């Protein structure tokens, strides 16, 4: 029984760490969008953490599953959906 309780505690600590990490990545408006089950957008806070996305300011972040598996990453919409991005993220559909 002790290990079960320790697992719960470790899980909750992990959630707190994740919440702190996410808070650093999203501003209040994006946090509200996420809470409302809407996609966040690329903004100044996001660009501060991911400067490679600076050209996509204002775009919706798309939830992309890696290799169609359980792990996912956020990508700006045009990176995810248009060539050459589509071919990078979905090579089996790129026609190459």
C-alpha positions as CSV (number, residue, x, y, z in Angstrom):
1,X,0.0,0.0,0.0
2,X,2.9,2.4,0.7
3,X,4.2,2.1,-2.9
4,X,0.7,3.0,-4.2
5,X,0.7,6.2,-2.1
6,X,4.2,7.0,-3.2
7,X,3.2,6.6,-6.8
8,X,0.3,9.0,-6.3
9,X,2.6,11.5,-4.7
10,X,5.1,11.2,-7.5
11,X,2.3,11.6,-10.0
12,X,1.0,14.8,-8.3
13,X,4.5,16.2,-8.1
14,X,4.9,15.5,-11.8
15,X,1.7,17.3,-12.6
16,X,2.8,20.3,-10.5
17,X,6.1,20.4,-12.4
18,X,4.3,20.1,-15.7
19,X,1.8,22.9,-14.8
20,X,4.8,25.2,-13.9
21,X,6.5,24.3,-17.2
22,X,3.3,25.0,-19.2
23,X,2.7,28.3,-17.3
24,X,6.1,29.4,-18.6
25,X,5.2,28.5,-22.1
26,X,1.7,30.0,-22.3
27,X,0.3,33.5,-21.4
28,X,-3.0,34.0,-19.6
29,X,-4.9,34.3,-22.9
30,X,-3.6,31.0,-24.2
31,X,-4.1,29.3,-20.9
32,X,-7.8,30.5,-21.1
33,X,-8.0,29.1,-24.6
34,X,-6.7,25.8,-23.5
35,X,-9.1,25.7,-20.5
36,X,-12.0,26.4,-23.0
37,X,-10.8,23.5,-25.1
38,X,-9.5,25.8,-27.8
39,X,-6.1,25.6,-29.4
40,X,-3.5,28.1,-28.2
41,X,-1.8,30.5,-30.7
42,X,1.8,31.5,-31.3
43,X,2.4,34.7,-29.4
44,X,5.3,36.5,-27.7
45,X,5.5,34.1,-24.8
46,X,5.6,31.1,-27.1
47,X,8.2,32.8,-29.3
48,X,10.3,33.5,-26.3
49,X,10.4,29.8,-25.6
50,X,10.5,28.7,-29.2
51,X,12.2,31.4,-31.3
52,X,12.2,29.2,-34.3
53,X,8.4,29.8,-34.5
54,X,8.8,33.6,-34.7
55,X,7.7,33.7,-38.3
56,X,4.3,32.1,-37.3
57,X,3.2,34.7,-34.8
58,X,-0.6,34.7,-34.5
59,X,-1.0,31.1,-36.0
60,X,-2.9,28.4,-34.2
61,X,-0.8,25.7,-32.6
62,X,-1.8,22.3,-33.9
63,X,-1.6,19.1,-31.8
64,X,0.6,16.8,-33.8
65,X,1.1,13.1,-32.8
66,X,4.6,11.8,-33.5
67,X,4.4,8.7,-35.7
68,X,0.7,8.6,-34.9
69,X,1.6,7.5,-31.4
70,X,0.8,8.7,-27.9
71,X,3.4,11.5,-27.8
72,X,2.4,14.8,-29.3
73,X,4.0,18.2,-29.9
74,X,2.5,21.6,-30.7
75,X,3.3,23.0,-34.2
76,X,2.2,26.2,-35.9
77,X,-0.6,25.4,-38.4
78,X,1.3,26.1,-41.6
79,X,4.3,24.1,-40.4
80,X,2.0,21.1,-39.8
81,X,-0.3,21.3,-42.9
82,X,1.6,22.7,-45.8
83,X,4.6,21.6,-47.9
84,X,7.3,21.1,-47.1
85,X,6.0,20.8,-43.5
86,X,3.4,18.1,-44.4
87,X,6.0,15.9,-46.0
88,X,8.3,16.3,-43.0
89,X,5.6,15.4,-40.4
90,X,3.7,12.9,-42.6
91,X,6.2,11.4,-45.0
92,X,4.0,8.5,-46.0
93,X,1.5,11.1,-47.5
94,X,4.0,13.4,-49.1
95,X,4.1,11.8,-52.5
96,X,7.9,11.5,-52.3
